[in-house]
Amino acid sequence: MSNEIAGDLVVSEEVIADVAGHAATQCYGVVGMAAPNAVDGLAKLLPKSRLRRGIVVSTDDEGTLVSLYVILEHGVNISTVSENLVEQVSFALKEFVRTPFKGVEVHVQGIKVR
């Protein structure tokens, strides 16, 4: 008996953004997500109910590219947290979504003291 099901699986960009947002907010040093268009250089922390707005998902023939717009905690090593973010989000997308995947970009929009 085979576990294979005939047909195609289509995962919406919104679902991909939700998976990426959940994985990102679980990473050490991440305070939350920020809107991609920071006004006057000020990044606004998005509420947990609007994590999708801090993530841009673009899909083409090569796969899916996820851009994360984050606010980090003051005092953390930005490079290390960014690398951890890429690893965690990449793992979550490969494990749960299983669609062709191009990569993860991290855009640090601000630093916040907790």
Rosetta blueprint (number, residue, H / E / L):
1 M L
2 S L
3 N L
4 E L
5 I L
6 A L
7 G L
8 D L
9 L L
10 V L
11 V L
12 S L
13 E H
14 E H
15 V H
16 I H
17 A H
18 D H
19 V H
20 A H
21 G H
22 H H
23 A H
24 A H
25 T H
26 Q L
27 C L
28 Y L
29 G L
30 V E
31 V E
32 G E
33 M E
34 A E
35 A L
36 P L
37 N L
38 A L
39 V E
40 D L
41 G L
42 L E
43 A L
44 K L
45 L E
46 L L
47 P L
48 K H
49 S H
50 R H
51 L H
52 R H
53 R H
54 G H
55 I E
56 V E
57 V E
58 S E
59 T E
60 D E
61 D L
62 E L
63 G E
64 T E
65 L E
66 V E
67 S E
68 L E
69 Y E
70 V E
71 I E
72 L E
73 E E
74 H L
75 G L
76 V L
77 N L
78 I H
79 S H
80 T H
81 V H
82 S H
83 E H
84 N H
85 L H
86 V H
87 E H
88 Q H
89 V H
90 S H
91 F H
92 A H
93 L H
94 K H
95 E H
96 F H
97 V H
98 R L
99 T L
100 P L
101 F E
102 K E
103 G E
104 V E
105 E E
106 V E
107 H E
108 V E
109 Q E
110 G E
111 I E
112 K E
113 V L
114 R L
